[in-house]
Amino acid sequence: MRLASRIRRWHHWTTPFVALPLLVIVTSGLLLQLKKHWEWVQPAERTASATAPVAGFPELLAALAARPELAVDDWTDVRRLDVRPGRGLAKAWLVNGLEVQLDLADGSILHVAPRRSDLIESLHDGSWFAGDWSKLLLFLPTGAALLFLWASGVWMFCQPFLQRWRRRRGAGD
């Protein structure tokens, strides 16, 4: 069997195995590209009144706990706290999926919204499905297969041009 036929056959039969994971990767990647431009994915950063932090961590936790709808009792309810002192802003990412933006001047809440970018990122890298094993056993081979599909597709595209060039070069001898 010629190399061209083998590559075409491998290209053809690799496609169904990577189609669904590739759809997840491409769709989530497109959403991540838009995260700073689409509030549905990630809330826009609000403007704080302070340019230097005045409120400390206890004041920030008290502000979060004061709003019952946030369901924050202590620091275990906060997944991550992103403090941006130059902007006078802190972002609290709660375990319930909400992002709360706080003013570092007084600890007041500036904005509350769902933060979907972390979920989309975990879909994109495969960790949402079953952690590291899905990343290594499903998404890594999908990436390798995608690299093969790209290379074989480029090769199949270029092959007719190479054949014509060889024929012209051979006819000129």
C-alpha positions as CSV (number, residue, x, y, z in Angstrom):
1,M,0.0,0.0,0.0
2,R,1.3,3.4,-0.9
3,L,2.2,5.9,1.8
4,A,-0.4,8.4,0.5
5,S,-3.1,5.7,0.9
6,R,-2.0,4.8,4.4
7,I,-1.9,8.4,5.5
8,R,-5.3,9.1,4.0
9,R,-6.7,6.0,5.8
10,W,-5.2,6.9,9.1
11,H,-6.4,10.5,8.7
12,H,-9.9,9.2,8.0
13,W,-10.1,6.7,10.9
14,T,-8.5,9.1,13.5
15,T,-11.2,11.6,13.0
16,P,-14.1,9.9,14.8
17,F,-12.0,9.2,17.9
18,V,-11.1,12.9,18.4
19,A,-14.3,14.5,17.2
20,L,-16.1,14.8,20.5
21,P,-13.1,15.8,22.7
22,L,-12.0,18.2,20.0
23,L,-15.5,19.8,19.9
24,V,-15.2,20.4,23.7
25,I,-11.7,21.8,23.4
26,V,-12.5,24.2,20.5
27,T,-15.9,25.4,21.9
28,S,-14.4,26.0,25.4
29,G,-11.3,27.7,23.8
30,L,-13.5,30.1,21.9
31,L,-15.4,31.0,25.1
32,L,-12.1,31.5,26.9
33,Q,-11.0,33.8,24.1
34,L,-14.1,36.0,24.8
35,K,-13.9,35.9,28.6
36,K,-12.8,39.6,28.9
37,H,-15.4,40.7,26.4
38,W,-18.4,38.7,27.5
39,E,-19.7,39.1,31.1
40,W,-21.5,35.8,30.9
41,V,-18.1,34.0,31.0
42,Q,-16.3,36.3,33.4
43,P,-17.6,39.4,35.2
44,A,-16.1,42.7,34.1
45,E,-13.8,44.3,36.7
46,R,-15.5,47.1,38.5
47,T,-13.8,50.4,39.5
48,A,-12.9,50.7,43.2
49,S,-12.6,54.0,45.1
50,A,-9.2,53.3,46.7
51,T,-5.9,53.1,45.0
52,A,-4.3,51.5,48.1
53,P,-5.7,48.9,50.4
54,V,-7.2,50.0,53.6
55,A,-9.6,47.2,54.5
56,G,-8.0,44.0,55.7
57,F,-9.0,40.4,55.4
58,P,-11.2,40.4,58.4
59,E,-13.2,43.3,56.9
60,L,-13.5,41.5,53.6
61,L,-14.8,38.3,55.3
62,A,-17.3,40.4,57.3
63,A,-18.6,42.0,54.2
64,L,-19.1,38.6,52.5
65,A,-20.7,37.1,55.6
66,A,-23.1,40.1,55.9
67,R,-24.8,39.1,52.7
68,P,-26.8,35.9,53.4
69,E,-27.4,35.1,49.7
70,L,-23.6,34.6,49.3
71,A,-23.6,31.8,51.9
72,V,-20.3,32.7,53.4
73,D,-19.7,31.8,57.0
74,D,-15.9,31.6,57.1
75,W,-12.8,31.4,54.9
76,T,-13.7,27.8,53.9
77,D,-16.5,29.2,51.8
78,V,-13.9,31.2,49.8
79,R,-12.1,29.3,47.0
80,R,-9.7,32.0,46.1
81,L,-9.0,35.7,46.9
82,D,-7.4,37.8,44.3
83,V,-6.2,41.1,45.8
84,R,-5.2,43.9,43.4
85,P,-3.8,46.6,45.6
86,G,-3.0,49.0,42.7
87,R,-6.6,49.0,41.7
88,G,-8.0,49.0,45.2
89,L,-10.0,45.8,44.4
90,A,-10.2,42.3,45.7
91,K,-12.1,39.5,43.9
92,A,-13.4,36.7,46.1
93,W,-14.2,33.5,44.2
94,L,-16.6,31.5,46.3
95,V,-17.0,27.7,46.4
96,N,-20.6,28.2,45.1
97,G,-19.3,29.6,41.8
98,L,-19.9,33.3,42.5
99,E,-17.3,36.1,42.1
100,V,-17.6,38.9,44.5
101,Q,-15.7,42.1,43.8
102,L,-14.8,44.1,46.9
103,D,-13.6,47.7,47.4
104,L,-10.4,47.7,49.4
105,A,-11.1,51.2,50.8
106,D,-13.9,50.0,53.0
107,G,-14.6,46.4,52.2
108,S,-17.9,47.2,50.5
109,I,-19.2,44.8,47.8
110,L,-19.0,46.3,44.3
111,H,-20.4,43.5,42.2
112,V,-21.7,39.9,42.5
113,A,-22.0,37.6,39.5
114,P,-21.4,34.0,38.5
115,R,-17.9,33.2,37.3
116,R,-18.0,30.6,34.6
117,S,-14.5,31.0,33.2
118,D,-13.0,28.5,35.7
119,L,-15.6,25.8,34.8
120,I,-14.9,26.5,31.1
121,E,-11.2,26.2,31.6
122,S,-11.6,22.9,33.4
123,L,-13.7,21.7,30.4
124,H,-11.0,22.9,28.1
125,D,-8.1,21.1,29.7
126,G,-10.2,18.0,30.5
127,S,-9.9,18.1,34.3
128,W,-13.6,18.6,34.8
129,F,-14.4,15.1,33.6
130,A,-12.4,13.0,36.0
131,G,-9.3,15.0,37.0
132,D,-5.8,14.2,35.9
133,W,-6.5,10.8,34.4
134,S,-8.9,12.3,31.8
135,K,-6.3,14.9,31.0
136,L,-3.6,12.3,30.4
137,L,-5.6,9.5,29.0
138,L,-8.2,11.3,26.9
139,F,-7.2,14.9,26.2
140,L,-3.5,14.4,25.7
141,P,-4.0,11.6,23.1
142,T,-6.6,13.9,21.5
143,G,-4.0,16.6,21.2
144,A,-1.5,14.2,19.7
145,A,-4.1,12.9,17.3
146,L,-5.0,16.5,16.4
147,L,-1.4,17.2,15.6
148,F,-1.3,14.1,13.4
149,L,-4.5,15.2,11.6
150,W,-3.0,18.7,11.0
151,A,0.2,17.2,9.6
152,S,-1.5,14.6,7.5
153,G,-4.0,17.2,6.2
154,V,-1.2,19.6,5.3
155,W,0.6,16.7,3.6
156,M,-2.5,15.6,1.6
157,F,-3.0,19.2,0.6
158,C,0.6,19.7,-0.6
159,Q,1.0,16.3,-2.2
160,P,-0.8,17.1,-5.6
161,F,1.4,20.3,-5.9
162,L,4.5,18.2,-5.2
163,Q,3.5,15.6,-7.8
164,R,2.9,18.3,-10.5
165,W,6.2,19.9,-9.7
166,R,8.0,16.5,-10.0
167,R,6.3,15.7,-13.3
168,R,7.2,19.1,-14.7
169,R,10.8,18.8,-13.5
170,G,11.0,15.2,-15.0
171,A,9.5,16.4,-18.3
172,G,12.1,19.1,-18.6
173,D,15.0,16.6,-18.4
